[in-house]
Amino acid sequence: MSAQPAIERTVVLHVGMHKTASTYIQKRLRKNRGLLRRHGLLMPARRPQDRVLLDALANGRWKPWRRWLNRAETRGCHLLVSHEALSWSLSRTVNLKSQPRGLWLAEKLQAHGWKLKVVGFIRDQESYLNSRYTQLVKRLTVHGDFKSYVTRVMTESTISECDLMTLFGWLVDHVSVETVMIPFGSALDCHGRSIQTRPDPYEQLLAELPLPAKVAKQSRPARSKNQQPGRLGVALARAIGTHLTEQNPKILRKHDKALRAAIETLARQQGWPNQPFDGLDTELRETIRDRYAHSNAEFCRCFWPFVQWDDLFPAQPENVTTAIASDQQQEETRQLTALRDRLIADTVNGG
């Protein structure tokens, strides 16, 4: 394939957000990497290569990016980089300067004859925070209760940031960066049109890439294994994380991956994902929605001017769950404590 003219060369960043099927999208992208390459789109073959670019962005290092541009240019391809942490990283500043990393990258690319396109998937903060919490607890990186986690995210700058204008406000006044924001899980598209069948996020992303339409139909399927461990799995992960943080944090650091795998295996064996974790009650839902209402309205004005936030993401009623009797709670606590001790012992002795 002949090299693209300089004005047409594009770096596409799929920036997440977190918990918008990024793992599934990335698995399917990599499964079809050869197909994409044949149609003029190059991407890193392995996630650690994306991480190198992410770290280079954080440190203002151009060389790793230039290396990938050279590869794409040699092959006559556009370049795609997909990492959910980009949504947060691009909004941070370069080496404590005031310039967002996203603008630093856009200017570097433009100076070398490349355009930048940003594609993001946007989720309402209530469901995002619930899903992100289960992920971080499962990873044994968060040990507190859900309400404490939500309060921290809403009041501090964390990697769970979900204020949309904080994440994407840097794009507003820079028309040289093409931007596409896709409502994730909404019954409407960004123009307010009804969606009859829930779209495949991979196909939604491909529709925004410089590819022929037939590539989506030719793509091989993929399945994501990134499943939440359910209410009891979250409780067990919290119990393990809290216990080891207090008693032996060295074991937690050394065996965290093995412990996470053991929790996920046990959760599947016990069928715990069938009873998902949901920490949202009516009061907390309203608190979260009120906190982000102004930013969400501004985001719509800038990126989705034909639709309102509440139309895309209507307020959801509280999920009515069956109350757990005190004796059942005590029995669950006893069983989870026993499972906690068994998993720690088995993992440490086996590792």
MARKETI-698262 format. One record per atom (N, C-alpha, C): residue in three letters; x negated, y, z. Coordinates in pm, whole numbers, plus 50000, padded with zeros to 5 digits. Atoms other than C-alpha are relative to their C-alpha. Example, Ala and Ser with C-alpha at 12.3 -4.5 7.8 and 13.67 -1.06 7.14 Angstrom:
MARKETI-698262
ALA499114988150000
ALA487704955050780
ALA499105012050000
SER500824988149994
SER486334989450714
SER500775010950073
This chain:
MARKETI-698262
MET499154988050000
MET500005000050000
MET499125012450000
SER500844988150010
SER498545033849905
SER500195008950121
ALA499954991349882
ALA497735059050177
ALA501075010649983
GLN498974989750003
GLN500495083050269
GLN499345013749986
PRO500514986350000
PRO499945119750182
PRO499965005350142
ALA500214995349863
ALA498745138350491
ALA501265005850061
ILE498834993449945
ILE501955158150528
ILE501074990050043
GLU498985009949968
GLU503975126050552
GLU499594990550112
ARG500445009349896
ARG501875107850810
ARG500625003850133
THR499254997449877
THR503765104251134
THR499594990350110
VAL500125008149880
VAL503055091751484
VAL501365000350069
VAL498705001149931
VAL506305079151639
VAL499754994850140
LEU500095004449862
LEU506435076652016
LEU501384995650047
HIS498805004749931
HIS509165054852163
HIS499705001350148
VAL500404995549865
VAL509195069652513
VAL500884994450112
GLY499105004849894
GLY511735048852704
GLY501315007949996
MET500475000349862
MET513185060352951
MET499884985650054
HIS499935012749930
HIS512655032553201
HIS501464995150004
LYS498695006549985
LYS515565007853222
LYS500965003249887
THR499164998350119
THR516835013752869
THR499604989649894
ALA500325011450087
ALA515944979552720
ALA498635001249935
SER501334998250059
SER512334989952658
SER499254986849987
THR500705012950006
THR510984955252740
THR500504991849882
TYR499425007250114
TYR513364939352491
TYR499525005949868
ILE500414993350123
ILE512534965152224
ILE498544996749968
GLN501425002450022
GLN508794960152272
GLN499724985549964
LYS500185014150035
LYS509024922252265
LYS500394997649854
ARG499545002250137
ARG510954923851939
ARG499105007349900
LEU500944992950087
LEU508634949951788
LEU498764991449976
ARG501235007950013
ARG505634927851857
ARG500264986849927
LYS499675012250071
LYS507394896851732
LYS500105002549850
ASN499854996550142
ASN507954915051402
ASN498905009749953
ARG501084990750032
ARG504654933851394
ARG499514998349856
GLY500455002250138
GLY503594917551065
GLY500975005849899
LEU498984994550088
LEU506884926950900
LEU499925015249996
LEU500094985449994
LEU506574962951018
LEU498755004949927
ARG501254996150066
ARG502994964550901
ARG500134999449848
ARG499845001150146
ARG503954952550553
ARG500825011549942
HIS499174988750046
HIS506414981450533
HIS499435013550045
GLY500674987249979
GLY503895007650639
GLY500045005650140
LEU499974995349861
LEU504155009351017
LEU499054991650084
LEU500995006749917
LEU501195000551238
LEU500295002750147
MET499844998249856
MET501444994851614
MET498994991250071
PRO500905008749924
PRO499134981051883
PRO500604986250021
ALA499535013849992
ALA499334943351910
ALA500344995950142
ARG499825004349862
ARG499224941252289
ARG500285012050090
ARG499634989249907
ARG500624961452579
ARG498795007050062
PRO501174992949946
PRO497164968352731
PRO499455010649906
GLN500454989850094
GLN496324987152412
GLN500865012650010
ASP499134988449975
ASP499355009652470
ASP499565007150127
ARG500414994349871
ARG498105014452826
ARG498745008549985
VAL501204992050027
VAL494735026652696
VAL500405013849947
LEU499554987350056
LEU496535053452495
LEU500715008450106
LEU499304993049893
LEU498705062252795
LEU498995006450096
ASP501034994749910
ASP495635066353017
ASP499215011349934
ALA500714989550072
ALA493865086752749
ALA500825012949998
LEU499114988549997
LEU496875109752734
LEU499945006950135
ALA500024994449865
ALA496775114353111
ALA498715007650028
ASN501314993949974
ASN493085123853101
ASN499545009549891
GLY500364990750106
GLY493145145252789
GLY498884994949912
ARG501035005950085
ARG490935121152595
ARG500584996949862
TRP499475001250136
TRP491475122752218
TRP499474987649928
LYS500675010450078
LYS489085095352105
LYS500834987449981
PRO499215012250023
PRO491365065052167
PRO501165002249903
TRP498944997050094
TRP494185082051978
TRP499445001349858
ARG500604998350132
ARG491875091751693
ARG499624986549940
ARG500365013350049
ARG490715055551669
ARG501204993249935
TRP498805006150057
TRP494285043851609
TRP500475007349875
LEU499654992550121
LEU494925071751361
LEU499134995549883
ASN500905004750107
ASN491885060251164
ASN500454986449946
ARG499525013150044
ARG493225024651158
ARG501255001449914
ALA498764998150076
ALA496645036151042
ALA499715006549864
GLU500314992950124
GLU495155059450783
GLU499344990649900
THR500685009550087
THR492895032050644
THR500994990549935
ARG499015009750049
ARG495905009050605
ARG501175006749929
GLY498904992950064
GLY498155036150462
GLY501294999150078
CYS498825002149914
CYS500535033350759
CYS500295012150088
HIS499644991849886
HIS502435054651004
HIS499614992350126
LEU500385006349874
LEU501695047451371
LEU501155000750098
LEU498975000749896
LEU504165036151639
LEU499364996050131
VAL500435003549864
VAL503395036152012
VAL501254999750086
SER498815001749917
SER506045022952251
SER499594997250144
HIS500245002349856
HIS505795026652628
HIS501005008450078
GLU498974993049925
GLU508575035652871
GLU499455011050091
ALA500594989949913
ALA506165055253094
ALA499675012949927
LEU500274987850075
LEU505615080252813
LEU501015011050033
SER498994989849970
SER508875097752908
SER499545008850116
TRP500524992549884
TRP507235108053237
TRP498655006249968
SER501384995550021
SER503625110853121
SER499925012149908
LEU500074988950096
LEU504265134352828
LEU500375013450063
SER499564987649937
SER505875159753060
SER499005005450101
ARG501024995649905
ARG502885161153297
ARG499005009249930
THR500974990950058
THR500095186353245
THR498664993149978
VAL501305005550035
VAL496675179353097
VAL498935005750093
ASN501124995949915
ASN493835180353350
ASN500315012450084
LEU499564989349909
LEU495765203053587
LEU500245013449929
LYS499674987950073
LYS496325228553309
LYS501515001149987
SER498564997950007
SER499735242953241
SER500644993749877
GLN499465005450125
GLN500115226952897
GLN500474985650020
PRO499555013949991
PRO502295195352894
PRO499194991149908
ARG500775009450080
ARG500515164752763
ARG500614997949862
GLY499335001850128
GLY503115161452490
GLY499605010649899
LEU500404989250090
LEU502195195352346
LEU498534998849963
TRP501425002450030
TRP498495187652375
TRP499864989749889
LEU500075010550101
LEU499045155952173
LEU500525005049866
ALA499414995050125
ALA501275173051916
ALA499025009349927
GLU500944990750062
GLU498665200151855
GLU498794992649943
LYS501125008150049
LYS495865174551823
LYS500394992849871
LEU499545007150119
LEU497885154351574
LEU500155009449881
GLN499794990450108
GLN498835184851372
GLN498675004549941
ALA501324995850048
ALA495185195551352
ALA499344989549912
HIS500575010850081
HIS494375161651200
HIS500964995349891
GLY499125002950113
GLY497235162050950
GLY501114990150030
TRP498945009449962
TRP499755141151145
TRP501165007450066
LYS498824994949933
LYS503295148651256
LYS500324991250120
LEU499585007649882
LEU504785137751588
LEU501524999150002
LYS498575002249982
LYS508225122551632
LYS500204992650132
VAL499715005949869
VAL509645113851975
VAL501414994149996
VAL498715006849992
VAL512455088352014
VAL500204995250143
GLY499705003949863
GLY514025084352357
GLY501394994250013
PHE498695005349963
PHE516895064552504
PHE500365005850136
ILE499594992749880
ILE518875082952772
ILE501124992750072
ARG499035007249918
ARG520805066953057
ARG500485009250113
ASP499514991949890
ASP523015082553323
ASP499244996650127
GLN500885001649884
GLN521165087853651
GLN500534989950102
GLU499485009449900
GLU523545067253868
GLU499574985749969
SER500345013850035
SER523055034653681
SER498494998449986
TYR501455000650012
TYR519415042953608
TYR499354997650136
LEU500635001149869
LEU518505047253974
LEU500274986550065
ASN499685013149945
ASN520315015454075
ASN499124989249935
SER500795009950073
SER518504995453806
SER498515001550027
ARG501424997549975
ARG515115011753862
ARG499614995450141
TYR500285004449863
TYR515325004954235
TYR499834984950007
THR500135014649997
THR515924967854181
THR498694995649936
GLN501265003550066
GLN512934966953945
GLN498815002450094
LEU501134996749914
LEU510584984254191
LEU499954991450125
VAL499975009149885
VAL511744963254485
VAL499514986349958
LYS500445013050051
LYS511244931754277
LYS498494999849981
ARG501454999150018
ARG507724943754202
ARG499255001750133
LEU500584998549867
LEU507144947954577
LEU499275013350018
THR500594986749986
THR506264984754534
THR500895009750077
VAL499084992149918
VAL509334998854713
VAL500604990650104
HIS499535008649892
HIS510414985255053
HIS501175006150077
GLY498934993549927
GLY512925010655181
GLY501374996949943
ASP498645002350049
ASP516695010455139
ASP500295009049882
PHE499684993250125
PHE518395023254826
PHE500245014950020
LYS499694985949977
LYS519675055954974
LYS498735008050023
SER501264993149976
SER516195065455096
SER499225001849869
TYR500674999350129
TYR514765057654753
TYR500635011049914
VAL499314990050081
VAL517405079054578
VAL499705014050050
THR500284986849942
THR516845108054818
THR498595004749963
ARG501374996350034
ARG513115107354750
ARG499895003949853
VAL500064996850142
VAL513575106854372
VAL500635013649972
MET499294987550026
MET516015136054386
MET499265012250055
THR500644988549934
THR513735157654604
THR498515001149975
GLU501444999850020
GLU510185148454502
GLU499684996649854
SER500465003850133
SER508145143254187
SER499444985850009
THR500425014049996
THR507855105554137
THR500044994149860
ILE499975006750131
ILE507395080853852
ILE501414995649963
SER498595003050030
SER511155074353880
SER500775012449957
GLU499364987550038
GLU511865110253772
GLU501074997849893
CYS498925001550099
CYS515195112353588
CYS500735013149975
ASP499474987050040
ASP515855149653563
ASP499605002049854
LEU500295000550142
LEU516145151353186
LEU499275012349948
MET500704988250046
MET514995187053144
MET498585000550056
THR501375001449951
THR511975180053364
THR499204991049909
LEU500695009550088
LEU511105150753138
LEU499845005249858
PHE499994997150144
PHE511985165252799
PHE500115014949967
GLY499884985650026
GLY512205202952840
GLY498875005549915
TRP501154995250079
TRP508765206752682
TRP500254999349849
LEU499705001550143
LEU510305196552348
LEU500885011049943
VAL498924991250045
VAL512935223752333
VAL499535010749902
ASP500434988650082
ASP510935252552184
ASP498944996349898
HIS501085004250091
HIS508625231851966
HIS500614991849887
VAL499285006250111
VAL510435224751642
VAL499104991449913
SER500905008250080
SER507305209351490
SER500084985450041
VAL499855013849952
VAL508005178251701
VAL501434995549973
GLU498675005450027
GLU510925158651559
GLU500464991850120
THR499525006449878
THR513085146251844
THR501344993249977
VAL498745007450005
VAL515795119651858
VAL500264994150138
MET499605005349871
MET517605111952182
MET501264991649982
ILE498925009650023
ILE519895081452185
ILE500704996950132
PRO499285003449876
PRO522635077052450
PRO500024984950020
PHE500125014449975
PHE521995042852604
PHE501244994850072
GLY498865006349937
GLY525025021552679
GLY501285008049996
SER498814991750009
SER527515048852590
SER500964994649895
ALA498995003950099
ALA530785042252407
ALA500085010149886
LEU500044989850103
LEU530035073552201
LEU498565002049954
ASP501334996150042
ASP527085084151988
ASP499785014650035
CYS500344986449958
CYS525365117652029
CYS500845010749930
HIS499084990650066
HIS527935133751794
HIS501434998550052
GLY498685002049943
GLY530865121552003
GLY500864990049927
ARG499245010050075
ARG531905094451758
ARG500054986950077
SER499815012549927
SER533285062251903
SER499144988949940
ILE500795011650041
ILE531055031551890
ILE500824987550028
GLN499125011649985
GLN533095000251830
GLN499284988050060
THR500795011349952
THR530374974551893
THR498725005250062
ARG501214995149933
ARG527544979452137
ARG498794997749912
PRO501125001450095
PRO524474986251921
PRO498804993150063
ASP501255006149957
ASP521214967251943
ASP498955011050011
PRO500974989149985
PRO518564991152086
PRO498824999049904
TYR501095001750096
TYR515854976351863
TYR500415005449863
GLU499534995150129
GLU517944983451555
GLU500235015150003
GLN499864985549988
GLN518725018251685
GLN498655006949983
LEU501344994250015
LEU515005025151714
LEU499534999049855
LEU500465001950138
LEU514245010651370
LEU500675009949906
ALA499304990450086
ALA516865033651218
ALA499345013750001
GLU500674987049990
GLU514735063151332
GLU498564999449952
LEU501385001650046
LEU511445049351194
LEU499935001349849
PRO500164998950145
PRO510045055150845
PRO499904986249935
LEU499935013850050
LEU511145020550729
LEU501224998349911
PRO498805003350077
PRO513525006150468
PRO501084994050092
ALA498905005049918
ALA516954997250609
ALA499994984850012
LYS499985014750000
LYS516454960450519
LYS499134993950108
VAL500935005649902
VAL513714956450783
VAL500754995050124
ALA499245004249882
ALA516254954251066
ALA500624986249978
LYS499385012950029
LYS518054925250896
LYS498974988949987
GLN501055009950017
GLN514774907750824
GLN499264996850130
SER500735001749873
SER513554910651184
SER500444987550074
ARG499715011649918
ARG513314879751398
ARG500525004450137
PRO499434996149869
PRO515284880151726
PRO498974998150111
ALA500825001749880
ALA513744882352071
ALA500925001350120
ARG499184999549878
ARG515054878552423
ARG499145005150114
SER500734994749885
SER514004898552725
SER500324991750123
LYS499825007349875
LYS513474880253054
LYS500035009350120
ASN500064990149893
ASN513544912353255
ASN501365001050069
GLN498695001149936
GLN516524902153470
GLN499895003850147
GLN500054996749859
GLN517374916453809
GLN500304987650084
PRO499885012349921
PRO517194890754092
PRO501274999150083
GLY498755000549926
GLY520634898954234
GLY499875005950139
ARG499964993949866
ARG521684912054574
ARG499064993050098
LEU500835007349905
LEU519954884354769
LEU498545000049960
GLY501384999150046
GLY516844885554552
GLY499375013350039
VAL500484986949957
VAL516504922754624
VAL499744999950150
ALA500185000749854
ALA516974916054996
ALA498764992050036
LEU501185008249973
LEU514314888754989
LEU498725007549964
ALA501184992350039
ALA511844910754800
ALA499705011150100
ARG500204989749898
ARG512374938855048
ARG499444994050128
ALA500475006549876
ALA511864914755338
ALA498524996349988
ILE501405003950021
ILE508594901855190
ILE499115012449998
GLY500814988050010
GLY507304936355101
GLY499835007050133
THR500064993249870
THR508154951455439
THR499134992150098
HIS500755008449907
HIS506734921955635
HIS498495000749973
LEU501425000250032
LEU503414921055451
LEU499375013950012
THR500524986449982
THR503024958955451
THR499665002550146
GLU500224998049855
GLU503294958155829
GLU498964990450056
GLN500825010449938
GLN501434925555899
GLN498664997849930
ASN501235003250074
ASN498874920055623
ASN500065005649859
PRO499904993950134
PRO498804944855333
PRO498984994549900
LYS500995005850092
LYS495684927955189
LYS500604988149924
ILE499365011350066
ILE497724896655118
ILE500985004949894
LEU499044994550096
LEU500384917754947
LEU499275004749874
ARG500744995150116
ARG497814934454722
ARG499424988549918
LYS500655011150069
LYS496104901454639
LYS500984990949929
HIS499085010150051
HIS499184880354576
HIS501325005949948
ASP498734993850036
ASP501814905454461
ASP500624993849875
LYS499445005750124
LYS502194890854109
LYS500554986050024
ALA499535013649972
ALA502484855154238
ALA501275000350085
LEU498804998749918
LEU505034865854498
LEU501195004449917
ARG498914995650086
ARG507104884054237
ARG500514988549915
ALA499595011450082
ALA507104853254017
ALA500784989950082
ALA499295009549913
ALA508174831554310
ALA501405004950032
ILE498684994349972
ILE511054855154393
ILE500904998349878
GLU499205001150122
GLU512234855354031
GLU500414985549973
THR499685014150020
THR512044817354006
THR501084995450096
LEU499015003949900
LEU513964812354328
LEU501365006249970
ALA498744993250031
ALA516594837954225
ALA500734992849887
ARG499365007350110
ARG517234819453899
ARG500524986550047
GLN499605013149950
GLN517384785754076
GLN501275001050085
GLN498874998349909
GLN519904799054329
GLN501195007049934
GLY498914993050067
GLY522004817754073
GLY500285013850056
TRP499794986949938
TRP521514850754257
TRP500305011149899
PRO499674989250094
PRO521584872453939
PRO501495001249969
ASN498554999450025
ASN525294863753913
ASN500705009750095
GLN499464990149907
GLN525854887054208
GLN499025011750004
PRO501014989550014
PRO523924918354100
PRO499965009450120
PHE500124989549899
PHE522604944054342
PHE500695012649951
ASP499384987150031
ASP524684975954348
ASP500035008150129
GLY500074991849879
GLY523765002054606
GLY500835012649994
LEU499244987650020
LEU526155028554475
LEU501374999250066
ASP498644998149952
ASP529165039054677
ASP500505013449947
THR499414987850057
THR531505068054596
THR499225012450039
GLU500724988149952
GLU529615093454808
GLU498655001549932
LEU501324999350060
LEU526195084554668
LEU500105002849850
ARG499794997050142
ARG527495084354309
ARG500215015049979
GLU499704985850014
GLU528875119454356
GLU498785008650032
THR501204992649964
THR525665131354523
THR499015000149884
ILE500925001050114
ILE523555118854232
ILE500525008349883
ARG499424993050116
ARG525925132753970
ARG499925015250019
ASP500084985749973
ASP526045166854137
ASP498565005149988
ARG501414995750003
ARG522255168054169
ARG499535002649856
TYR500514998950136
TYR521715163653794
TYR500975006749903
ALA498964994650088
ALA524855180653658
ALA499495011649914
HIS500464988250076
HIS523205213553558
HIS498974996049896
SER501035004450095
SER520185196853397
SER500614991949886
ASN499345008050105
ASN522415172153210
ASN500755008849900
ALA499284990850089
ALA524545200553073
ALA499035007449909
GLU501014993150080
GLU521425218952958
GLU499384990649897
PHE500525009950093
PHE520075187052801
PHE500944998249882
CYS499025001250109
CYS523285183152602
CYS499965012149910
ARG500044987850082
ARG523115219252490
ARG498814999949905
CYS501234999950081
CYS519565213952361
CYS499924988449901
PHE500235011950081
PHE519705178652222
PHE501284993649946
TRP498725005750044
TRP523385168552192
TRP501075010949999
PRO499124988349993
PRO525225201052113
PRO501454997249963
PHE498635002950046
PHE528325183451976
PHE500804991850100
VAL499315008649904
VAL529255164352291
VAL499635004350141
GLN500244996949860
GLN529535168652668
GLN499504987550073
TRP500565011249923
TRP527705147252924
TRP501104990850052
ASP498945008249941
ASP530915135753090
ASP500754991849896
ASP499405008150105
ASP532205123452755
ASP499124987949968
LEU500935010950028
LEU529085102752692
LEU499914990350118
PHE500205008149880
PHE528735090553051
PHE501055003850105
PRO498954996749903
PRO532065092853236
PRO499634995050140
ALA500225004349863
ALA531925090953614
ALA500654986450021
GLN499515013549980
GLN532325054653716
GLN500604998350139
PRO499435002649867
PRO534565042653999
PRO499084991150080
GLU500815008649914
GLU532995025754296
GLU500374985449976
ASN499745014350012
ASN532614988354252
ASN500494994850135
VAL499435005349876
VAL534854972154509
VAL499464986050021
THR500585013049969
THR532944943554665
THR500634994350126
THR499445006549882
THR534174918354916
THR499085002250119
ALA500794997549879
ALA533024927755264
ALA499424986950052
ILE500675011749947
ILE530534903655415
ILE500194999650150
ALA499755001449856
ALA531524891155759
ALA498685000150076
SER501224998749920
SER529054896956041
SER499294986750018
ASP500665013049981
ASP528454859756095
ASP499304995749870
GLN500665003250127
GLN527684855755722
GLN498745008449983
GLN501184991450008
GLN525314885355739
GLN498874994350085
GLN501025005649912
GLN523504869456031
GLN499394987449939
GLU500495012350062
GLU523244836355847
GLU499115003349880
GLU500834995850113
GLU521934853755533
GLU498655005250048
THR501254994749946
THR519344872255741
THR499094988850047
ARG500805011449952
ARG518224839755902
ARG499404992349882
GLN500495007350116
GLN517944822255565
GLN498935007949924
LEU500974991950072
LEU516114851255402
LEU498675000850076
THR501244999949920
THR513624852655690
THR499234987049980
ALA500665013050022
ALA512924815455647
ALA499414999449859
LEU500514999950138
LEU512574819755269
LEU498805009249988
ARG501144990750000
ARG510284849655323
ARG498744993150048
ASP501185006549943
ASP507934829655543
ASP499524988549913
ARG500395011450084
ARG508024799455312
ARG499305004649872
LEU500604995150124
LEU507294819154995
LEU498615006050024
ILE501314994449969
ILE504444838055160
ILE498994988950025
ALA500915011049969
ALA502924806155297
ALA499624992249876
ASP500265007950120
ASP503294787054969
ASP499125007749902
THR500764992050096
THR501894815754762
THR498565001950046
VAL501364997749947
VAL498914823054988
VAL499204987049998
ASN500725012949995
ASN497994786255036
ASN499744994749860
GLY500185004950137
GLY498494778954668
GLY499125009049917
GLY500814990850079
GLY496584809854551
GLY498564999850036
